[in-house]
Amino acid sequence: MIQLTLATNKEAHPEYSDNQIAQALGLLPLWVAEHVGNDDDTDLVQFMEDRYGFGKLYKFEGEVNEDGDYVSKDDTDLPYMGRMITKHGYAYFYEYGIVALPQPDGTHFITRMD
């Protein structure tokens, strides 16, 4: 069974408490936890899009590096604020409503959900 705990990145964000980070991330970790708890084969991106309710999620350019940072050309690397394990790897949550959702092929679908 996967533990549905949000792990916060206090090293990159020492100015915030765990509670402040969880509040800043809003519903996104709860929705990922709900999807993981369903323990079915539904697509995480589609699940998040359905929960979000504001139309299609658009994939951002960039990638998640081995430290969990969101790396995009011409932008400063963005360290994650929180992460949660899924059956396909970690879902990462960043400032600005950016989320990286793990895919079965080992990549991440990176989008903004604010």
C-alpha positions as CSV (number, residue, x, y, z in Angstrom):
1,M,0.0,0.0,0.0
2,I,1.3,3.5,-0.9
3,Q,1.5,6.0,2.0
4,L,-0.5,9.1,1.1
5,T,1.7,11.6,2.9
6,L,2.8,15.0,1.5
7,A,6.5,15.3,2.0
8,T,7.6,19.0,2.2
9,N,10.9,20.3,0.9
10,K,12.0,22.4,3.9
11,E,15.6,22.5,2.7
12,A,14.5,24.6,-0.3
13,H,11.8,26.5,1.5
14,P,13.0,27.0,5.1
15,E,10.9,30.1,5.6
16,Y,7.7,28.1,5.6
17,S,6.4,25.6,8.1
18,D,5.0,22.3,6.9
19,N,1.5,23.6,7.5
20,Q,2.1,26.7,5.5
21,I,3.4,24.7,2.6
22,A,0.4,22.4,2.7
23,Q,-1.9,25.4,2.7
24,A,-0.1,27.0,-0.2
25,L,-0.5,23.9,-2.3
26,G,-4.2,23.9,-1.8
27,L,-6.3,21.0,-3.1
28,L,-3.7,19.6,-5.5
29,P,-2.1,17.1,-3.0
30,L,-5.5,16.0,-1.8
31,W,-6.6,15.3,-5.4
32,V,-3.4,13.2,-6.0
33,A,-4.0,11.4,-2.8
34,E,-7.6,10.7,-3.8
35,H,-6.4,9.3,-7.2
36,V,-3.8,7.1,-5.5
37,G,-6.3,5.9,-2.9
38,N,-8.7,4.8,-5.7
39,D,-6.1,2.3,-6.7
40,D,-7.4,1.9,-10.2
41,D,-6.0,2.3,-13.7
42,T,-7.4,5.7,-14.4
43,D,-5.1,8.4,-15.9
44,L,-3.8,10.8,-13.3
45,V,-3.8,13.8,-15.7
46,Q,-7.4,13.1,-16.7
47,F,-8.3,12.7,-13.1
48,M,-6.7,16.0,-12.2
49,E,-8.3,17.8,-15.1
50,D,-11.8,16.5,-14.1
51,R,-11.2,17.6,-10.5
52,Y,-9.9,21.0,-11.6
53,G,-13.0,21.8,-13.7
54,F,-11.6,24.7,-15.7
55,G,-11.0,22.9,-19.0
56,K,-8.0,21.2,-20.5
57,L,-4.7,21.0,-18.8
58,Y,-1.9,22.1,-21.1
59,K,1.5,20.5,-20.9
60,F,4.4,22.8,-20.1
61,E,7.9,22.5,-21.7
62,G,10.6,21.4,-19.4
63,E,11.3,18.5,-17.2
64,V,11.8,17.3,-13.6
65,N,15.4,16.7,-12.7
66,E,16.7,14.0,-10.3
67,D,16.3,16.4,-7.3
68,G,12.7,17.1,-8.2
69,D,13.3,20.6,-9.5
70,Y,11.3,21.8,-12.4
71,V,13.8,22.8,-15.1
72,S,12.7,24.9,-18.1
73,K,14.7,26.6,-20.7
74,D,15.3,30.3,-20.0
75,D,13.9,30.1,-16.5
76,T,15.5,29.6,-13.1
77,D,15.1,26.0,-11.8
78,L,12.1,25.8,-9.4
79,P,12.6,23.5,-6.4
80,Y,9.5,21.5,-5.4
81,M,7.5,22.6,-2.3
82,G,6.0,19.2,-1.7
83,R,5.9,15.7,-3.2
84,M,3.7,12.6,-3.0
85,I,4.4,9.1,-4.2
86,T,2.2,7.5,-6.8
87,K,2.4,4.1,-8.5
88,H,4.4,5.8,-11.4
89,G,6.7,7.9,-9.2
90,Y,6.6,11.2,-7.4
91,A,4.0,13.9,-8.1
92,Y,5.8,17.2,-7.4
93,F,4.1,20.5,-6.4
94,Y,5.7,23.9,-7.0
95,E,5.1,27.5,-6.4
96,Y,2.7,29.3,-8.8
97,G,0.3,26.4,-8.9
98,I,2.7,24.3,-11.0
99,V,2.4,20.5,-10.7
100,A,4.4,17.7,-12.2
101,L,2.3,14.5,-12.6
102,P,4.2,11.2,-13.1
103,Q,3.4,9.2,-16.2
104,P,3.7,5.5,-16.8
105,D,6.7,6.1,-19.2
106,G,8.8,7.7,-16.4
107,T,8.2,11.3,-17.6
108,H,6.1,14.0,-16.0
109,F,3.2,15.9,-17.3
110,I,3.9,19.4,-16.1
111,T,1.1,22.0,-15.9
112,R,-0.3,24.9,-13.9
113,M,-3.4,24.5,-11.9
114,D,-4.1,27.8,-10.1
